[in-house]
């Protein structure tokens, strides 16, 4: 090729017409030299003459011959030729054919520079893939970056992913360091919000120990945070910390709020401090998230500190921040600070919203600060907000709890006038208040309004009745029960029983009988305890008029114990069996596993009654059967020849007297008939029954000595005492009429019962029954 060439390449088909030797023809495939060639200017003058250049072998030679001199191909010329070919043929087999014919050996610098000029991603990719097949190819980080840039501009992310796979294979196969390309791919995919693909590429880069730069970490974290996946972002952040990389300003702005909202407050605060140390200025979103999260977590001091720091940095609190702070302090019970922030919020020009009004009112009401709550409530109404049923209810219930009837009723009427439906708890609180204040008529009115609102009122009415019962307001309870009956409101049997017992306690026997009849008619079962308690009232009764009512009430119980009591007072002809058999039959029908305590209580009260009625022998039969059925298993103890004892501490007065007489009779039979005499005999009475038993026995000149809680005597002295006729008559219940004075003494002593014994006994004539 001659020196006339403008470019270092010469094509014979395009030989200029100003070459003098027109017969000059050269083949690129042949060797040898051409003839002389003259180069002329426009006027025809010879510029230069010289030998032609030998044809170079395409793809092998990296130089040209100028005359006899070898001259290297300039990089700019090589790049220009490659660009010319690529731009003309674009892609495909023809492009590769033309690239193969290039008359010099390119290098990766040529390819990289050519790709920068071409800029078209498809053409650049074709050139790159042709270069990869050449023996002189060397992996180039810059080359991959140019390709990724072009594919990103064309938004061809599938091609980016495919090229990334080639990058991975090439990096793993050749051990090439292509870190920049790795990072560039991850960044582009992250910014394009290709979540799964970008994270997959990130993991592969880590697997190949690729050094991930700070920008890549930040882009990935921003992607996951924007996709509401903070925990993945935290995972990347931990990898970033391990790699020693630091966050940038924008990632701080996203990372700190995300950490705060997810509850990782210590990590968020640490980053906040780190951000300030690195001279980044925190934005409002960081301050807002930290203030809100710290407040909700109960870390109020830290929240307030950050809030004050925000004010110092020139940021102005938002309405949302005020709401968050007020809410946090109110829920923590620091209402003074909450109220101060409330005033600051209004001074800042923010108008409290409906939710904030509701929260501040309810928090003050629940804390008992009713004046403040009421003041803000009025302010809320003036601001045009209609309080919710919840707000009304909270205020009303707290006023009710504090006993403020007028305020509670005013709130209730305001609520009704506003067209709001009070809740069940509101009605309950109001009714309880009215019941406590004994406003029966108002409570009845509210209860009927409650019914008109669609609520079931049976339970609420029963609750009011229970208030009266517990308070001991029996008259009001009966009045309320009458209202319930007239309004068709039912109550439960438990409350009826409670009211019945209150009536009995207060001596309102006429009112008690209908209650008991209702109780029985409602399929409720009168148990032995309830029957015995009525019998106890009969024992204590001193008025004949009341006795008739009590007997009628006993009959209304329809309990089998009443049939037993009636049968006990009839003759053997009517019973058709001896009294002892009759008593045994009754006690055999008791379920001692369930009613042992009730049966013991019944025996105590029954023996009181029998003694008062003078039915001593019947009482002894009851005691004997009760002892046989082990209702008092530890009452009598026979310690062979050492000591015999009777323990009456847990018995009523009548039961104690009967037990002493009956047991001494047993001791007498053992000592006289069997000749067994113990060293001593004890009667354990306790401090309460000691006087009653001692005075009864002293009337028949007993040898028993009285100590603090025990009456004791030696066996021999008791043996001598048993031999006296008056003692025999006393123990056999055959006391003659001249012993009326003894009975009179017993009559005086009998009422001296212990206050803890359930069955108290007033004075009644004690008459010894002689025959049954």
Beta strands, then each sheet from edge to edge (+ up, - down):
strand 1: 36-40
strand 2: 46-51
strand 3: 63-66
strand 4: 69-72
strand 5: 636-639
strand 6: 643-647
strand 7: 680-684
strand 8: 705-706
strand 9: 710-714
sheet 1: 1+ 2-
sheet 2: 3+ 4-
sheet 3: 5+ 6- 7- 9+ 8-
end
